[in-house]
Amino acid sequence: MIFITELSTSTVFLNRDQTHPGRCIVALNWHVDELFELKGKELTQYIQEVANVARVLKSITGCEKINYGIYGDTVSHLHFHLVPKKPEDDDWDDAFINNPQNPITGKDDVNNRLISQIRQELEDKHETLGD
């Protein structure tokens, strides 16, 4: 994962696998295993941040749909995979492959441009519960 930015309750990373350009991870800033362990404002804030990142990814990538994945079988720390999908993708109308056999890692200049765009849009549009 490549660090993008830290938000109120989460940290956003660009996933090294860029088979779906813009694929990100939104990881909770403290340890819990399950979504249901969050309560009240912390749950609301975290989900709002996930939604904000998804909105930014849709805007930047021009995708048709964002797929959301929460796994945790091998990484027991709450995090969302946000995966931009387009109808021309091989796995359109199916779940994305979390660990593809031949991942596309993306070129540094492309990854850096994505990181910069995502960071800037999140900083410009970041919402908190008080907003």
N, C-alpha and C positions, 0 to 999 in steps of 0.2 A: 504494500500500500504506500501511496505517496501523499504526504500531508498536504491538505488544501487550506483549512482554516478551523479554528475552534469557535463554537457557538456557546450559548448559555448552558445547555445540558449535553451537548454532543460535539464530537470532532468529526470533520468530513475529510475523507481520503479519496483519492483517485485510485481505483483498483488497477493493479498492474496488467490484468487481463482486459484489454480494450477490444475484444471481439465485437462488443457493442460499444461504439465510441461514446464516452461520457460515463461509463459505468463507475459508480461510486459506492462507498461504504459510509454510513452514518452511524458511528459508534457512540454509545452512551459514555459520558465522562466518568462514571463510577461503576463499580462492578455489581451487576445483578445477572442472573442467568435467564430470567424469563420476563416477558413484557408485563405480566400480571403482578410482578413484584413492585412495579411503580404505582404510586398512588397520587390522586388528585392533581395538583398543579405540576408536579414533576412529569407525570404521564402526559398531561395535556401539552406541556412545553416541548417535550421530546417529540411527540407526534407532529406538533406544529413545525418543528425544525425539519423533520423528515419531509413533510409536505412542502416546505419552502425550498428545500434542495431539489425535490422532484420538479417543482415548477420551474426552477432555474434550468435544470437539465433539459426539460422539454423545450424551453425557449432557445437554448443554445444549440441543441442537437437537431431540432426540427423533427423529432421522433413523433410517431403516432400514439405511442403508449409507453408508460413506465411500468415495468414489472418490479414488484417488491418481494424480497425474499428475506426470511428470518430463519436461520438454521441453528447452528450451535452444537451440533454433534461433536465436533472436534475443537471448536473455539467456544468455550462456555462463557461468553461475555456478550451481552445484548448488543446487537448491531443489525442494521438493515442493509441489504444489498439493493441498490437502485439501478435498474438496468433499462436504458432507453431502447425501445424496439421499433422497427419499421416493417411494413408489410413485405418488403423485399428481402428481409432477413431469412436465412435458412430455417430458423426455428420460430418464425411467426406462427401464431396460433398454437404454440406449445410453450412449455416452460423453458426458460434459458438454462443452459448447462453451466453449473456453478464452477466446475473445474474441467474445462475442455482439454482434450488430449493435445491439441495444437493451438494454445492461446496466442492471440495477437497482442503483443506487448505495447505497440505504439511507439512511434519515434519520439525522441526527447523533445524536439521542437513542437510537435503536435501536442504531446502531453503537457508541456509547459504553457502552451497557448490555452488549452482547456482549463488548466488549473487557474491561470490568471483570470479567465472569463468567469469561471464559477465563483472564485473568491470575490471578484468585484461585484458581481450581481448579488451575491449573498450579503455583502456589506451594504450595498445600496438598498436592499429590500428586506433586511432582517427584521422580523417581527418578534416581539416578546408578548407575554400575557398582558403587560401593562399598556400595550399599544392599541 
